[in-house]
Amino acid sequence: MNGPHDLGGMHGMGPIPIEENEPVFHSEWEAKVFAMSFATFINYFPVDETRHASEQMPPGDYLSSSYYERWLYALELLLTKHNLVTPAEIEARMTELAQADP
């Protein structure tokens, strides 16, 4: 494989920043993505399928996204691919949440 997710052994990617006393989640939405993903992935999708879903993210987006942004991408992709929700339902919920957040 040779994609943006295959960084092991590549040179020139710069140092990996290590955050001292790093929290498990930097914000509430990350914890929610983790909970939704864990519950969904463990019940519906094998590990290889979830990994493959996150690897389908466009390379520039993959490299500039956080860990949980990649999980969210994979979750949305698999939920729509398997017809558990529609893209329109995801958009409607995002709009609803944006309007509720002052």
Secondary structure, DSSP 8 states (H G I E B T S, - for coil): --STT--TT-SSS------TT--S-SSHHHHHHHHHHHHHHHHH--HHHHHHHHTTS-HHHHHHS-HHHHHHHHHHHHHHHTTSS-HHHHHHHHHHHHHH--
